[in-house]
Amino acid sequence: FQDEWGPEVGSELPELTVKDTEGNDRTLEDLTGDNKGIVLFFVRTSNW
């Protein structure tokens, strides 16, 4: 099964800003640090 929706594997992410547990804005660069790697899980509920 091939899905044409979404970015290609290995493509760069757009700028991303999220709130941390204290309500502060964090960028993707903040989250990756010196490692330059991160695993993101996007979970969609079945209640939509």
N, C-alpha and C positions, 0 to 999 in steps of 0.2 A: 504494500500500500504506500503510495507516494502522495504526500499532501503538498500542494503548491502554496500553502498559506504560511506566512512568517518569514523570518530572515534565513539566509543560507547558513549552514553550519560553517563556523570559522569566520563569519563576517563580524565587523566591529559593531559594538553596541553604541547607540546614540547616547548623548549626555543623559545621565540618570541621577536624580536627587531623591532621597527617601528620608523619612524621619527615623531617628534611632529611638530607643526605649525611653529616653529623657526628653524627646520632642525636638532635638537638634537636627538641622538639615545635614545630611551626609551625602557626599558624591560617590560615584563609583570609584574614583581615584582614592578617596579616603578609605574606602573599604578594602581595596586591593593592597594598599601599602607598597612596600618594596618588593613583594612577591610577584606582583603583576598577574595574579591569578585569583579567581574566585568562582565558586559554584553557586548558581542562582536556581532556586526552585520557585516556580510560579504555580500556585495551587488555586484552582478554580473550584468553588463549591458546586454542588449539584443543585443548589437552591437559587437558580437565576432564571 
